[in-house]
């Protein structure tokens, strides 16, 4: 089936999101889950980002044609711009840099957007940047998880690999005190802005520029550093920072020790939310097996069903559990 027909079908499936006002950021097309591998389309308020991977097999001319068609189809829903991000199978050949188009304010289709725009999930606002490189500042896969964890029953939470602190904001708004840990000062500053955007009391939030493993080692030595909830959503790979003593990270080998260390800083009855977007851990219950091998017996809790806009179910996994 041609991509245009698949995209139209995907938008029909997501009509409730297109018509909603409580959520202004979501996935309109999800690669193989919607019938076309290597392509996803994400909406961020007035703009969409067309993510194109090598396995899509599209030339630059193909990308331009499809971007124009997507822009025309979504204009009645208030979409003004289509930005394009190209992803190479081997990013190392890019020298660690994003393609130039991923850093340009002028979109492939439509009018330029501001450097930072604000999107919303169920009353929680986040700043995103559509041309800040490969990422935008918000991972869409965990929209329902962010809402589900912010129940008001968490007193103290630890958000590892915090990035722009998207998990932290709804937790803090629900009354929790949250510690955000990340090696990047830039992203922690972005997280501060996200909290300020929502009027979060600064006394409820801490920021620690540390490697996650180093922070957990520190917390294990200090009894005051105990948490009702630990959020562990690491990247697949991470470059080391030798001058700061940060070792390279690879999820396949590093995740078990990280989960075991997270369990050691829980309060009695505390829970861990663990997630991954690594296919080898996202398929066939691999993440749950890794958790039990790392920690031992656990009590699983039910998470919300994956939302309608996430169709490529073998790409991401999450688990919520309490060590026994």
PAZAPA-4460 file (N, C-alpha, C; in steps of 0.05 Angstrom, whole numbers, plus 32768, in hexadecimal, padded with zeros to 4 digits):
% residues 324
    n_x    n_y    n_z   ca_x   ca_y   ca_z    c_x    c_y    c_z   seq   type   mol
   8011   7FE8   8000   8000   8000   8000   8012   8019   8000     1      X     A
   800C   802D   7FEF   801C   8045   7FEF   801C   8053   800A     2      X     A
   8032   8061   800F   8035   806F   8029   801E   8082   802E     3      X     A
   8016   8091   801A   8000   80A4   801D   7FE7   8097   8028     4      X     A
   7FE0   8080   801E   7FC8   8071   8027   7FCC   8067   8044     5      X     A
   7FE4   805E   804A   7FEA   8055   8065   7FE9   806C   8079     6      X     A
   7FF3   8083   8071   7FF2   809A   8082   7FD5   80A4   8087     7      X     A
   7FC5   80A3   8073   7FA9   80AB   8076   7F9B   8098   8089     8      X     A
   7FA0   807E   8087   7F95   806A   8099   7F9E   806E   80B5     9      X     A
   7FB8   8075   80B8   7FC3   807A   80D3   7FB6   8092   80E0    10      X     A
   7FB1   80A7   80D1   7FA4   80BF   80DC   7F87   80B9   80E4    11      X     A
   7F7A   80A9   80D5   7F5E   80A1   80DC   7F5E   8093   80F7    12      X     A
   7F72   8081   80FA   7F74   8072   8113   7F79   8085   812B    13      X     A
   7F86   809B   8126   7F8D   80AE   813B   7F7B   80C7   813B    14      X     A
   7F64   80C4   8130   7F52   80DC   812E   7F4C   80E8   8149    15      X     A
   7F4A   80D7   815D   7F44   80E2   8178   7F5A   80F4   8182    16      X     A
   7F73   80EE   817B   7F89   80FF   8183   7F8A   8118   8172    17      X     A
   7F85   8116   8158   7F85   812D   8147   7F70   8141   814F    18      X     A
   7F5A   8137   815A   7F43   8148   8161   7F45   8152   817E    19      X     A
   7F59   8147   818E   7F5A   814D   81AA   7F6A   8167   81AF    20      X     A
   7F65   8173   81C6   7F75   818A   81CE   7F86   8185   81E7    21      X     A
   7F80   816F   81F6   7F8F   8169   820E   7FAA   815E   8208    22      X     A
   7FAE   8153   81F0   7FC8   8148   81E8   7FCF   8154   81CD    23      X     A
   7FE5   8163   81CC   7FED   8170   81B3   8007   8164   81A8    24      X     A
   8010   814E   81B3   8029   8141   81AA   8024   8123   81A9    25      X     A
   8028   8116   8192   8023   80FA   818F   802E   80F0   8174    26      X     A
   802D   80D6   8170   8038   80CA   8157   8021   80C6   8144    27      X     A
   8024   80D0   812C   800F   80CC   8117   8015   80B4   8106    28      X     A
   802D   80AC   8104   8034   8095   80F3   804C   8087   8101    29      X     A
   804A   806D   8105   805D   805F   8115   806A   8048   8107    30      X     A
   8078   804E   80F1   8088   803B   80E3   807A   8021   80DC    31      X     A
   8088   800B   80E2   807D   7FF1   80DA   8062   7FEB   80E7    32      X     A
   805D   7FF7   80FE   8043   7FF3   810B   802C   7FFE   80FB    33      X     A
   8032   8012   80EA   801D   801C   80D8   8022   8014   80BB    34      X     A
   8034   8001   80B7   8036   7FF4   809D   804D   7FFE   808C    35      X     A
   805F   800F   8096   8075   8019   8086   808D   801E   8097    36      X     A
   80A0   800B   8097   80B7   800D   80A8   80C9   8024   80A0    37      X     A
   80D6   8030   80B5   80EA   8044   80B0   80DF   8061   80B0    38      X     A
   80C5   8064   80B3   80B9   807F   80B3   80A7   8082   80CB    39      X     A
   80AA   8099   80D9   8096   80A0   80ED   8091   80BE   80EA    40      X     A
   8079   80C6   80F4   8070   80E2   80F2   8066   80EA   810D    41      X     A
   8072   80FE   811A   806B   8106   8134   8060   8123   8133    42      X     A
   804A   8127   8141   803E   8142   8143   8047   8150   815C    43      X     A
   804F   8169   8159   8055   817B   816F   8046   8195   816C    44      X     A
   802D   8195   8175   801D   81AD   8172   801B   81B6   8155    45      X     A
   8026   81CD   814E   8022   81D8   8133   8034   81CB   811D    46      X     A
   8044   81B7   8125   8056   81AC   8111   8058   818E   8114    47      X     A
   8062   8181   80FF   8068   8164   8101   8085   8160   80F9    48      X     A
   8090   814A   8104   80AB   8142   80FC   80A8   8127   80ED    49      X     A
   80B3   8126   80D5   80B4   810E   80C5   80CF   8102   80C9    50      X     A
   80D0   80EB   80D7   80E9   80DD   80DC   80ED   80C7   80C7    51      X     A
   8103   80C8   80B9   8108   80B6   80A3   8122   80A7   80A7    52      X     A
   8120   808C   80A9   8137   807B   80AD   8140   806F   8093    53      X     A
   8158   8065   8092   8162   8059   8079   8151   8043   806E    54      X     A
   8145   8033   8080   8135   801C   8075   811B   8024   8068    55      X     A
   8114   803E   8069   80FD   8047   805A   8102   8046   803C    56      X     A
   811B   8049   8034   8122   8048   8018   811A   8061   8008    57      X     A
   8116   8077   8015   810D   808F   8008   8125   80A0   7FFF    58      X     A
   8123   80AB   7FE7   8136   80BF   7FDE   812E   80DA   7FE9    59      X     A
   813F   80EE   7FE6   8138   8109   7FEF   811F   8113   7FE1    60      X     A
   811D   810C   7FC7   8104   8115   7FB9   80EC   8107   7FC4    61      X     A
   80EE   80EE   7FCC   80D7   80E0   7FD8   80D0   80EE   7FF3    62      X     A
   80E4   80F5   8003   80DE   8102   801C   80CF   811C   8018    63      X     A
   80D8   812B   8005   80CB   8145   7FFF   80AE   8141   7FF6    64      X     A
   80A9   812E   7FE5   808E   8128   7FDC   807C   8120   7FF3    65      X     A
   8086   810E   8004   8076   8104   801A   8072   811A   802F    66      X     A
   8086   812B   8034   8083   8141   8047   806E   8154   803E    67      X     A
   806D   815A   8024   8059   816C   801A   803D   8160   801D    68      X     A
   803A   8146   8017   8020   8139   801A   8017   8138   8037    69      X     A
   8029   8133   8049   8023   8133   8065   801A   814E   806E    70      X     A
   8028   8163   8066   8021   817E   806E   8005   8185   8064    71      X     A
   7FFF   817E   804B   7FE4   8184   803F   7FCE   8175   804E    72      X     A
   7FD3   815B   8055   7FBF   814B   8063   7FB9   8156   807F    73      X     A
   7FCE   8161   808C   7FCA   816A   80A8   7FC4   8187   80AB    74      X     A
   7FC5   8196   8096   7FBF   81B3   8098   7FA4   81B9   80A4    75      X     A
   7F8F   81A9   809E   7F75   81AE   80AA   7F75   81AA   80C9    76      X     A
   7F89   819D   80D3   7F8B   8198   80F0   7F9E   81AB   80FE    77      X     A
   7FA6   81C0   80EF   7FB6   81D5   80FC   7FD4   81D1   80F9    78      X     A
   7FDD   81BD   80E9   7FFA   81B9   80E6   8004   81CC   80D1    79      X     A
   8019   81DB   80D8   8024   81F0   80C7   803F   81E8   80BA    80      X     A
   804D   81D4   80C5   8068   81CF   80BC   806E   81B1   80BD    81      X     A
   807F   81A8   80AB   8089   818D   80AB   80A8   818E   80AC    82      X     A
   80B3   8185   80C2   80D1   8183   80C5   80D9   8166   80BE    83      X     A
   80F1   8163   80B5   80FB   8149   80AD   8115   8143   80BD    84      X     A
   8116   812B   80C8   812E   8121   80D4   8136   8107   80C6    85      X     A
   814E   8106   80BB   8158   80EE   80AE   816A   80DF   80C2    86      X     A
   8166   80C5   80C4   8175   80B4   80D6   8184   809F   80C6    87      X     A
   819F   809F   80C8   81AF   808B   80BB   81B1   8072   80CC    88      X     A
   81B2   805B   80BF   81B5   8042   80CE   81CF   8043   80DF    89      X     A
   81E4   804E   80D4   81FD   8050   80E2   8203   806D   80E7    90      X     A
   81FC   8077   80FF   81FF   8094   8104   821D   809B   8107    91      X     A
   822E   8087   810C   824A   808E   810F   8256   809B   80F7    92      X     A
   824A   8095   80DF   8255   80A1   80C7   824E   80BF   80C5    93      X     A
   823C   80C8   80D7   8236   80E5   80D7   8248   80F4   80EA    94      X     A
   825B   80E6   80F6   826E   80F4   8108   8261   80FE   8121    95      X     A
   824B   80F1   812A   823E   80FA   8143   822C   8112   813F    96      X     A
   8229   811C   8127   8219   8134   8122   81FF   812D   8114    97      X     A
   81EB   813C   811A   81D1   8138   810C   81D3   8145   80F0    98      X     A
   81C4   813B   80DD   81C3   8147   80C2   81BB   8165   80C5    99      X     A
   81C5   8175   80B2   81C1   8192   80B4   81A3   8199   80B5   100      X     A
   8192   818A   80A7   8176   8191   80A7   8169   818F   80C3   101      X     A
   8174   817D   80D3   8169   8179   80EE   8170   8190   8101   102      X     A
   8180   81A3   80F7   8188   81BA   8107   817E   81D4   80FB   103      X     A
   816D   81D3   80E7   8165   81EB   80D9   8148   81F3   80E0   104      X     A
   8144   820D   80E4   8129   8216   80EB   8115   8214   80D4   105      X     A
   811F   8215   80BC   810D   8214   80A5   8105   81F7   80A0   106      X     A
   80EB   81F0   80A0   80E2   81D5   809C   80E3   81CD   807F   107      X     A
   80DF   81B3   807A   80DD   81A9   805F   80C4   81B4   8052   108      X     A
   80AF   81B7   8062   8095   81C1   8057   808A   81D5   806C   109      X     A
   807F   81EC   8063   8071   81FE   8075   8082   8214   8081   110      X     A
   8078   8220   8096   8084   8237   80A2   8097   822F   80B9   111      X     A
   80AD   823E   80BD   80BE   8238   80D3   80B1   823B   80EE   112      X     A
   80B7   822A   8101   80AD   822C   811C   80C2   8239   812E   113      X     A
   80BA   8242   8145   80CC   824D   8159   80E0   8237   8162   114      X     A
   80F7   8240   816C   810B   822D   8175   80FF   821A   818A   115      X     A
   80EF   8224   819C   80E2   8214   81B1   80C4   8218   81AF   116      X     A
   80B5   8202   81AE   8098   8204   81AF   808E   81F3   81C6   117      X     A
   8076   81F9   81CF   806B   81EB   81E7   8054   81D8   81DE   118      X     A
   8056   81BF   81E7   8041   81AB   81E2   8036   81A2   81FC   119      X     A
   8020   8193   81FB   8011   818C   8213   8009   816F   8214   120      X     A
   800B   8163   822B   8000   8148   8231   7FEF   814A   824A   121      X     A
   7FD5   8149   8247   7FC3   8147   825D   7FC8   815D   8272   122      X     A
   7FCC   8176   8268   7FD0   818C   827A   7FEC   8191   8282   123      X     A
   7FFF   8180   827A   801B   8184   8280   8029   818E   8267   124      X     A
   8038   81A3   826A   8044   81B0   8252   8062   81AA   8251   125      X     A
   806C   81A7   8239   8088   81A2   8234   8092   81B3   821D   126      X     A
   80AB   81BD   8220   80B8   81CB   820A   80C6   81B7   81F8   127      X     A
   80C2   81B9   81DE   80D0   81A8   81CB   80DE   81B9   81B6   128      X     A
   80F2   81AE   81A9   8100   81BB   8194   8101   81A9   817C   129      X     A
   80F6   81B2   8166   80F2   81A1   814F   810B   819F   813D   130      X     A
   811E   81B1   8141   8136   81B0   8130   814F   81B2   8142   131      X     A
   814F   81A1   8157   8165   81A0   816A   8176   8188   8167   132      X     A
   8175   817C   814F   8185   8163   814A   8172   814C   8147   133      X     A
   817B   8134   8150   816C   811C   814C   8153   811B   815D   134      X     A
   8153   8127   8175   813D   8125   8187   812F   8140   818A   135      X     A
   8118   8140   8197   8109   8159   819B   8106   8161   81B8   136      X     A
   810F   8150   81CA   810C   8157   81E7   80F6   8148   81F4   137      X     A
   80E7   8137   81E6   80D1   8128   81F2   80CE   810E   81E3   138      X     A
   80CE   80F8   81F2   80CA   80DD   81E6   80AC   80D6   81E9   139      X     A
   809F   80D2   81D2   8082   80CF   81D1   8078   80B5   81DC   140      X     A
   8089   80A0   81DD   8080   8086   81E4   8074   8084   8200   141      X     A
   807C   8096   8212   8075   8093   822E   8060   80A7   8237   142      X     A
   8050   80B1   8225   803B   80C4   822D   8029   80B9   8242   143      X     A
   801E   80A1   823E   800B   8096   8251   801A   808D   826B   144      X     A
   8033   8085   8268   8043   807E   8280   8048   8096   8292   145      X     A
   804E   80AD   8285   8053   80C5   8295   803A   80CC   82A5   146      X     A
   8023   80CA   8299   800A   80D0   82A7   8004   80BB   82BD   147      X     A
   8009   80A2   82B7   8002   808C   82CA   8013   808D   82E3   148      X     A
   802D   8094   82E0   803F   8094   82F7   8039   80AC   830A   149      X     A
   802D   80C1   82FF   8028   80D8   8310   800C   80D6   831D   150      X     A
   800A   80C3   832F   7FF1   80BD   833C   7FEC   80CD   8355   151      X     A
   8001   80DA   8360   7FFE   80E7   8379   8005   80D5   8391   152      X     A
   800C   80BC   838B   8013   80A9   83A1   8031   80A7   83A4   153      X     A
   8041   80B5   8393   805E   80B4   8395   8068   80CC   83A4   154      X     A
   8077   80C8   83B9   8082   80DD   83C9   809D   80E6   83BF   155      X     A
   80AF   80D3   83B9   80CA   80D9   83AF   80D0   80C8   8397   156      X     A
   80D8   80D4   8381   80DE   80C6   8368   80FA   80CC   835E   157      X     A
   8106   80B9   8352   8121   80BC   8345   811E   80B8   8328   158      X     A
   8125   80CB   8318   8122   80CA   82FB   813E   80C8   82EE   159      X     A
   8147   80B0   82E8   8161   80AC   82DC   8160   80B0   82BE   160      X     A
   8177   80B8   82B2   8177   80BF   8296   8161   80D3   8290   161      X     A
   8160   80E8   82A0   8148   80F9   82A0   8144   8108   8287   162      X     A
   8158   810D   8277   8156   811C   825D   8149   8137   8263   163      X     A
   8132   813D   8259   8126   8158   825E   8111   8156   8274   164      X     A
   8112   8141   8284   8102   813E   829C   80E4   813B   8297   165      X     A
   80DC   812E   8281   80C0   812B   827A   80B1   811A   828E   166      X     A
   80BE   8105   8299   80B1   80F5   82AD   80AE   8104   82C7   167      X     A
   80C0   8116   82CD   80C1   8124   82E6   80AB   8138   82E9   168      X     A
   80A4   8147   82D4   8091   815D   82D6   8076   8154   82E1   169      X     A
   8069   8140   82D5   804F   8138   82E0   8051   812C   82FC   170      X     A
   8067   811F   8302   806B   8115   831D   806C   812C   8331   171      X     A
   807C   8140   832B   807E   8157   833D   8063   8166   833F   172      X     A
   8054   8168   8329   803A   8174   832B   8027   8165   833C   173      X     A
   802B   814A   833E   8019   813A   834E   8021   813A   836C   174      X     A
   8037   8147   8373   803F   814A   838E   8059   813C   8396   175      X     A
   8065   812E   8384   807E   811F   838A   8096   8132   838A   176      X     A
   80AA   812A   8399   80C5   8137   8397   80D5   8125   8384   177      X     A
   80E1   8131   8370   80EE   8122   835B   810C   812A   8358   178      X     A
   811D   8116   8357   8139   811A   8351   813F   8112   8334   179      X     A
   8149   8124   8324   814E   811E   8308   816C   811B   8304   180      X     A
   8174   8105   82F7   8191   80FF   82F4   8197   80FC   82D6   181      X     A
   81AB   810B   82CC   81B3   8109   82B1   81D0   8114   82AE   182      X     A
   81DF   810A   829B   81FA   8113   8297   81FB   812E   8288   183      X     A
   81E5   8136   827C   81E5   814E   826C   81DA   8166   827B   184      X     A
   81EB   817B   827E   81E2   8193   828B   81CD   81A1   8279   185      X     A
   81D1   819F   825F   81BF   81AC   824C   81A3   81A1   824F   186      X     A
   81A0   8187   8250   8185   817B   8252   8179   8180   826E   187      X     A
   8189   8180   8283   817E   8186   829D   8174   81A2   829E   188      X     A
   8182   81B5   8291   8178   81D0   8290   815D   81D2   8281   189      X     A
   815B   81C2   826C   8142   81C0   825D   812C   81B5   8270   190      X     A
   8133   81A1   8280   8121   8197   8294   8118   81AC   82A7   191      X     A
   812A   81BD   82B0   8123   81D3   82C2   810E   81E5   82B5   192      X     A
   8112   81EA   829C   80FE   81FB   828E   80E3   81ED   828C   193      X     A
   80E3   81D3   8287   80C9   81C5   8286   80BB   81C6   82A1   194      X     A
   80C9   81C4   82B7   80BC   81C7   82D1   80B2   81E3   82D5   195      X     A
   80C2   81F7   82CE   80B9   8212   82D1   80A1   8218   82C0   196      X     A
   80A0   820D   82A8   808A   8211   8296   806F   8209   82A2   197      X     A
   8071   81F5   82B4   8058   81EA   82C1   8054   81F5   82DD   198      X     A
   8064   8208   82E5   8061   8214   8300   8068   8201   8317   199      X     A
   8079   81EE   8312   8081   81DB   8327   8091   81E9   833C   200      X     A
   808B   81E4   8355   809B   81EF   836C   80B7   81E5   836A   201      X     A
   80CB   81F6   8367   80E7   81ED   8364   80F1   81DC   837C   202      X     A
   80E4   81DF   8393   80EC   81D0   83AA   80E6   81B2   83A7   203      X     A
   80D5   81AC   8394   80CD   8190   8390   80E0   8181   837D   204      X     A
   80F3   818F   8371   8103   8182   835C   8121   8187   8361   205      X     A
   8130   8171   835D   814E   8173   835E   8159   816A   8343   206      X     A
   8171   8174   833D   817E   816C   8324   819B   8164   832A   207      X     A
   81A3   814E   8320   81BE   8144   8325   81CC   813D   830B   208      X     A
   81E1   814B   8305   81F0   8145   82EC   8204   812F   82F2   209      X     A
   81FB   8117   82F0   820B   80FF   82F6   8204   80E8   82E4   210      X     A
   8216   80D6   82E0   8210   80BD   82D3   81FD   80AD   82E6   211      X     A
   81E9   809F   82DA   81D5   8092   82EA   81E1   807E   82FD   212      X     A
   81F4   806E   82F4   8201   805A   8306   820F   8068   831D   213      X     A
   821D   807E   8317   822B   808C   832C   8217   8098   8341   214      X     A
   8201   80A2   8337   81ED   80AD   834A   81E2   8096   835B   215      X     A
   81DC   807F   8350   81D1   8069   835F   81E5   805F   8374   216      X     A
   81FE   805F   836D   8213   8057   8380   8214   806B   8397   217      X     A
   8212   8084   8391   8211   8099   83A6   81F8   8095   83B8   218      X     A
   81E1   8091   83AB   81C8   808F   83BA   81C8   8077   83CC   219      X     A
   81D4   8061   83C3   81D5   8048   83D3   81E4   804D   83ED   220      X     A
   81F7   8060   83ED   8207   8065   8405   81FA   8079   8418   221      X     A
   81E4   8085   840F   81D7   809A   841F   81BA   8093   8423   222      X     A
   81B3   808C   843B   8198   8082   8441   8182   8096   843C   223      X     A
   8189   80B0   843B   8175   80C4   8435   816C   80C3   8417   224      X     A
   817D   80B6   8407   8177   80B5   83EA   8167   809B   83E4   225      X     A
   814E   809B   83EC   813D   8084   83E6   8123   808E   83D9   226      X     A
   8118   807D   83C7   8103   8087   83B5   80EC   8073   83B3   227      X     A
   80D4   807D   83B2   80BC   806C   83AE   80BB   8062   8391   228      X     A
   80C7   8072   837F   80C6   806B   8362   80E0   8072   8355   229      X     A
   80EB   805F   8346   8103   8065   8336   80FC   8060   8319   230      X     A
   8101   8073   8308   80FC   8071   82EB   8116   806C   82DD   231      X     A
   8117   8056   82CD   812F   804E   82C0   8129   804A   82A2   232      X     A
   8130   805E   8292   812B   805C   8275   8144   8065   8266   233      X     A
   8158   8053   8265   8172   805A   825B   8173   805A   823C   234      X     A
   8186   8068   8231   818B   8065   8214   8197   804A   820D   235      X     A
   8197   8043   81F4   81A3   802A   81EB   81C1   802C   81ED   236      X     A
   81CD   8042   81E5   81E9   8047   81E7   81EE   8062   81F3   237      X     A
   8205   8065   8200   820D   807F   820A   822B   8082   8209   238      X     A
   8235   8098   81FE   8252   809D   81FD   825C   80A4   8218   239      X     A
   8274   809B   821E   8280   80A1   8238   828B   80BD   8238   240      X     A
   8291   80C7   8250   829E   80E0   8255   82B6   80DB   8267   241      X     A
   82CC   80D3   825C   82E3   80CB   826D   82EB   80E0   8281   242      X     A
   82EA   80FA   827A   82F3   810F   828C   82E1   8111   82A4   243      X     A
   82C8   8108   82A1   82B6   8109   82B8   82B2   80ED   82C4   244      X     A
   82C2   80DA   82BB   82C0   80BF   82C6   82A7   80B0   82BE   245      X     A
   829A   80B8   82A8   8282   80AB   829E   8289   8096   8289   246      X     A
   8283   807D   828E   828A   8068   827C   8276   8066   8265   247      X     A
   827E   805C   824E   826B   8057   8238   8255   8044   8242   248      X     A
   823D   8048   8236   8226   8038   823F   821B   8028   8228   249      X     A
   8214   800F   822E   8206   7FFE   821B   81F0   7FEF   822A   250      X     A
   81D8   7FF2   8221   81C1   7FE9   8231   81C2   7FCA   8235   251      X     A
   81CB   7FBB   8221   81CA   7F9E   8223   81DB   7F94   823A   252      X     A
   81F0   7FA2   8240   8202   7F99   8256   81FE   7FA9   826F   253      X     A
   81F5   7FC2   826D   81F4   7FD3   8284   81DA   7FD3   8293   254      X     A
   81C4   7FCB   8286   81A9   7FCE   8292   81A6   7FBC   82AB   255      X     A
   81AE   7FA3   82AB   81A9   7F93   82C3   81B5   7F9F   82DD   256      X     A
   81CF   7FA8   82DB   81DB   7FB3   82F3   81CD   7FCD   82FB   257      X     A
   81C4   7FDC   82E7   81B6   7FF5   82ED   819C   7FF0   82FC   258      X     A
   818D   7FDC   82F3   8174   7FD5   8300   8179   7FCB   831D   259      X     A
   818D   7FBB   8320   8193   7FB0   833B   819B   7FC8   834D   260      X     A
   81AA   7FDB   8343   81B1   7FF2   8353   8199   8003   835A   261      X     A
   8186   8006   8347   816E   8016   834C   815E   8009   8362   262      X     A
   815C   7FEE   8362   814D   7FE0   8377   8158   7FE6   8393   263      X     A
   8172   7FEB   8395   817E   7FF0   83AF   8178   800B   83BB   264      X     A
   816D   801D   83AB   8166   8038   83B6   8148   803C   83B8   265      X     A
   8139   8027   83B7   811C   8029   83BB   8115   8029   83D8   266      X     A
   80FF   8037   83DF   80F3   8034   83F9   80E5   8019   83FA   267      X     A
   80DF   800E   8412   80CF   7FF6   8414   80B5   7FF8   8404   268      X     A
   80B1   7FE5   83F2   8099   7FE6   83E1   809B   7FF8   83C9   269      X     A
   80B3   8004   83C5   80B7   8016   83AE   80B6   8007   8394   270      X     A
   80B3   8017   837E   80AF   800B   8363   80C3   8016   834F   271      X     A
   80C8   8007   833A   80D9   800F   8324   80C9   800F   830B   272      X     A
   80CB   8025   82FB   80C1   8025   82E0   80D9   8023   82CE   273      X     A
   80DA   800D   82BE   80F1   8008   82AC   80E7   8008   828F   274      X     A
   80F6   8014   827E   80EE   8015   8262   8106   8012   824F   275      X     A
   8101   800C   8236   8116   800A   8222   810A   800F   8207   276      X     A
   811A   801A   81F5   8112   801B   81D9   8126   800C   81C8   277      X     A
   8133   7FF8   81D5   8146   7FE6   81C7   8137   7FCD   81BF   278      X     A
   8137   7FC7   81A5   8126   7FB1   819B   812D   7F97   81A8   279      X     A
   8146   7F91   81AD   814D   7F77   81B8   8142   7F74   81D4   280      X     A
   813B   7F8A   81E2   812F   7F88   81FC   8111   7F8D   81FC   281      X     A
   8107   7F97   81E5   80EB   7F9F   81E4   80DA   7F88   81DA   282      X     A
   80E5   7F73   81CE   80D6   7F5E   81C2   80D4   7F45   81D4   283      X     A
   80BE   7F37   81D3   80BB   7F1D   81DF   80C0   7F1B   81FC   284      X     A
   80B9   7F30   820B   80BC   7F30   8228   80D9   7F32   8232   285      X     A
   80EB   7F3B   8220   8108   7F3B   8228   810D   7F4E   823F   286      X     A
   80FF   7F65   8240   8104   7F77   8256   80FC   7F6B   8271   287      X     A
   80E6   7F5D   8272   80DE   7F51   828B   80F1   7F3B   8294   288      X     A
   80FB   7F2C   8281   810F   7F18   8288   8128   7F24   8293   289      X     A
   8131   7F3A   8286   8149   7F48   8290   8144   7F52   82AD   290      X     A
   812D   7F5C   82B2   8127   7F67   82CD   8129   7F51   82E2   291      X     A
   811C   7F3B   82DD   811C   7F25   82F1   8138   7F19   82F4   292      X     A
   8148   7F18   82DF   8163   7F0F   82E1   8174   7F22   82F1   293      X     A
   816F   7F3C   82EF   817F   7F50   82FD   8177   7F53   831A   294      X     A
   815D   7F50   8320   8153   7F57   833A   8148   7F3F   834A   295      X     A
   813E   7F2B   833B   8131   7F15   8349   8113   7F18   8347   296      X     A
   8104   7F0A   8358   80E7   7F0B   8357   80DC   7F28   835A   297      X     A
   80C8   7F2F   834A   80BC   7F49   834C   809E   7F47   834A   298      X     A
   8090   7F5B   8354   8073   7F5D   8350   806D   7F70   833A   299      X     A
   8061   7F66   8324   805C   7F78   830D   8043   7F88   8312   300      X     A
   8043   7FA1   8309   802B   7FB1   8309   8022   7FB7   82ED   301      X     A
   8009   7FBD   82E9   7FFE   7FC1   82CE   8003   7FDE   82C5   302      X     A
   800D   7FE1   82AD   8011   7FFB   82A1   7FFA   8000   828E   303      X     A
   7FF5   801A   8286   7FE1   801F   8272   7FE7   8011   8258   304      X     A
   7FD2   800C   8249   7FD5   8000   822F   7FE4   8014   821D   305      X     A
   7FF4   800A   820A   8002   801C   81F8   7FED   802C   81E9   306      X     A
   7FF2   8046   81E6   7FDE   8057   81D9   7FDB   8051   81BB   307      X     A
   7FC6   805B   81B0   7FBE   8054   8195   7FD3   805D   8181   308      X     A
   7FE2   8072   8187   7FF5   807D   8174   800F   806D   8172   309      X     A
   8014   805B   8186   802C   804B   8185   8026   802F   817C   310      X     A
   802D   8029   8163   8025   8010   8156   803B   7FFC   8153   311      X     A
   8054   8006   8153   806B   7FF5   814F   8073   7FE9   816B   312      X     A
   8064   7FD5   8174   8066   7FCC   8190   8080   7FBE   8196   313      X     A
   808E   7FB4   8183   80A7   7FA6   8189   80BF   7FB9   818C   314      X     A
   80BA   7FD3   818C   80D0   7FE6   818D   80D5   7FF2   81A8   315      X     A
   80C1   7FF0   81BA   80C4   7FFC   81D4   80B6   7FEA   81E9   316      X     A
   80C0   7FE9   8201   80B4   7FD9   8216   80B7   7FE8   8230   317      X     A
   80A5   7FE2   8243   80A6   7FEE   825E   809B   7FDA   8272   318      X     A
   80A4   7FDD   828A   809B   7FCC   82A0   809A   7FDC   82BA   319      X     A
   8087   7FD6   82CB   8084   7FE3   82E5   8082   7FCD   82FA   320      X     A
   8094   7FCE   830E   8095   7FB7   8320   80A1   7FC0   833B   321      X     A
   809C   7FAE   834F   80A7   7FB1   836A   80B8   7F99   8370   322      X     A
   80D1   7F9C   8377   80E1   7F85   837F   80D5   7F78   8398   323      X     A
   80D6   7F5D   839A   80CB   7F4F   83B1   80E1   7F4A   83C6   324      X     A
***
